[in-house]
Amino acid sequence: MAQVVKIYALLLGSALLMFGGGLQGLLMSVRGAEEGFSLIALGLIGTGWSIGFVAGSVSVPLLVRRVGHIRTYSVMSVMGGMTILLNLLWINDVGWIVTRAFSGFCFAGAAMVVESWLNEVSDNKSRGTMFSVYVTINMAASTIGQLAMSITGTAGYLPFVIGALAFMGAVLPTAVSTIKQPNQLASARLDLRLLIRTSPVAVVAAFAVGMTNGTFGTLAPVYGFMLGLNAASIAVIMALPAVAAALAQIPLGRLSDNMDRRYVLIGTSLVAALVGIVAVVFNPGDGWLLYALFGFYGLAAYPVYAIAVAHANDHARDGEFAVIASGMLLIYGTALAVGPILASFIMEFTGPIGMFMVTATFHLLLAGFAFLRIRMRDPVPAEARAPFLAVPLGRNATPETVAFDPRADETVASAESVDEPMEPAPDEAAKPD
């Protein structure tokens, strides 16, 4: 913890980024709906951010090699603030789709630089604590950013200016920091054959969670607006899933350490699907049922990705965690971009309840696939599982998050016993991995 105190500047900069990102993400959906943007346009705004985020995760390491960390971070933060102000000056659906892509690019770049710095100043003994503190601060700052909209509202210039100030203010702690600049950034790598061979469940989970999180994160505020909720109520119902997920990640993760993680994935996916089914059947308005459904959705749906990463790590050979987790991020990011488009088309025909139709469908598909895999592959022994670690919620994980994750440098215990199911005996050829 003494080391954590020494890097307060980096953590403060990260908190300001997450605050601005949480406020801007919610603001774009609600203000866009108020301006009369179509559901397709609102879905594309979320898609634009995801495309920009993935592009930033892939290309920002090249920029760092040319100009260094501090300059890259400063450019990303200031450009991110400028795009928020452009959203205020250019209120147009096409304009917001384009600028939102730039926002995602800048957010990914700035977050990667901070995470690279934190990784540089951590050693093997402190990295777990550093990572946990970083994830906790991110969750809290992003949630506070969403709740800020209940105070600022969506009308006028105030919420845009506050979001821009947060992004630009994130430059200051890093610019005056005396911490040594880190090594080059990690790059995202996708080895689909390795991913499928290691854990098909993790691959399907990354895609399903990307579809559902992209849909929910982009269109749940629009869902609230279409129900007639005001800005304060929308901020609350969007903060509830984040808070519930933050409280549930560690208990569910510890549960998965002591049993086959696929059962936990099935259970959480079924609860998330049940939330969607209840919403479709009862179509709740502004009342206690709506708030309960949003809270239970976050509790069940948001921890799924972290459990899937842990499940993939259980089956990884030595040194493979970074490649596998980075590839899962790319699959997740791709689905994150597709989900809002698909859901917006469905909502055009079914009304707001179409959002929950999409989330329930993909959670049911994940639960069904995980059940089939249980019948095809034995679980990893408890003593050979890598410990669960929480990861940033929603769309905030980057390839540098993977490099910062303590599991990236850990050796999977009893790797040989874990690998055995991957090489079936001749009489088990009917059960390939």
Secondary structure, 3 states (H helix, E strand, C coil): CHHHHHCHHHHHHHHHHHHHHHHHHHHHHHHHHHCCCCHHHHHHHHHHHHHHHHHHHHHHHHHHHHHCHHHHHHHHHHHHHHHHHHHHHCCCHHHHHHHHHHHHHHHHHHHHHHHHHHHHHCCCCCHHHHHHHHHHHHHHHHHHHHHHHHHHCCCCCHHHHHHHHHHHHCHHHHHCCCCCCCCCCCCCCCCHHHHHHHCHHHHHHHHHHHHHHHHHHHHHHHHHHHCCCCHHHHHHHHHHHHHHHHHHHHHHHHHHHCCCHHHHHHHHHHHHHHHHHHHHHHCCCCCHHHHHHHHHHHHHHCCHHHHHHHHHHHHCCCCCHHHHHHHHHHHHHHHHHHHHHHHHHHHHHHCCCHHHHHHHHHHHHHHHHHHHHHHHCCCCCHHHCCCCCCCCCCCCCCHHHHHHCHHHHCCCCCHHHHHHHHCCCHHHCCCCC
